[in-house]
């Protein structure tokens, strides 16, 4: 695995260098960063969904705890 690390790093750096060498590549890089900065919060919707699920789990655990704390009726 270590034998591939240096060639991959060199290819990655040279690829970025080639993108910056041409006018078209610079435009593409600029448009990529423009799209990223225009997005207000790329993880915002994911965070909201996770928070919603955590709230649901917390409510379920609270109800379960209340049910377990309630006095048991023996038949």
C-alpha positions, 0 to 999 in steps of 0.5 A: 500500500505504501508503494502507491502513496507517492505516485498517487500524490504526484498524479494528484498534484500534477493534475491540479497543476494542469488544471491551473495551467489552462484558462479553461481549467482555471474557469472550471476551478473558479466556477466550482468554488463559486458553487460551493460558496453560494450554497449556504449550508451543504450539510444543513438539511442532513443536520436537520434530519439527524436532529429530527431523528434524535428528537424522535428517539429521545421522545420514544425513550422518555415514553419507555422510561415512563412506562417502566417506572409506572406501577405494575398491576399483577393479574 
